[in-house]
Structure formats: C-alpha cells, structure tokens
C-alpha cells in the first residue's frame, strides 16, 4: 500500500475508534448518509429520524428498496436527492466489486468503514488491508487486492 494511502487508512481507523458516531454523525458532517448493507431500512430511517428530532434538526429520508438515505433539511431538492442516491448506489457497486476481487484472492473482507468518499476495510482472516476513494479520482490500493490471503492462526 502506498504511504499516503497507509496514512489515510490509519487516520480513518483512528477517527472511527475515537468517535464512533455512526451514521447520524456522518449525516451531520456530510449532509447526507446511506444505510449500511444488511440493516432493516425502516428501522434505520426511524433511528436517524429519532436522533434528528432529539437535536431539533430537520431531515428527510428516502428508501429505494435496497438502501435507505437520509438528507439534512427538507429544503434539499428532490432532484438533488435522487442524484446523490444514484451516486451512492454506484459507489456501493464499486465496493462490492472490490470485495469480489479480494475474495478471489482468498480474502474475506469485513464491513467497510467510511469517511466521506474514502473507504477502508481489512481481511477478517489475515492482516491485509484495502483503501478505496471515489473522488476526485477513483483509487483502490492495498494488500487485499494484490496478495493472496495467508490466514494467521493467531488472528482467529
Ligand atoms: Zn486475507
């Protein structure tokens, strides 16, 4: 992994460990957030709305059947919401493809940790890492994409 990506990887991981604010914190920071894989969409929307009500912040939520989205403020135009949903679904597809590439090398990547348009994860069997960024240019880097999985017995 290139040094600058290694640096970002550690930064994102440490930020998360120090402030596990979750999706609501992400919404406040970015202005929008999408639901992680595998959650109950209605429950996720209800939790985000409950947070916002408590903070007296106006938000809008939508779901497209496979994923839910929350936006800061009802003033976000519908066209903008739809455009952001489309971008987010494209990013999710790119992450799925990276995970697929990793699995072909024997890795079992864990859930993605996200910071704006940057994403990191590690193999759950070995110590291989991956760093992926979408903007301004799509970048993906890490042992997970270039080296076969070598499970370490002590990590299990
Ligand atoms: Zn591995």
Boltz pocket constraint, residues with backbone or C-beta under 6 A from the ligand:
constraints:
  - pocket:
      binder: B
      contacts: [[A, 106], [A, 107], [A, 108], [A, 123], [A, 124], [A, 125], [A, 126], [A, 127], [A, 128], [A, 148], [A, 149], [A, 150], [A, 151]]
      max_distance: 6.0
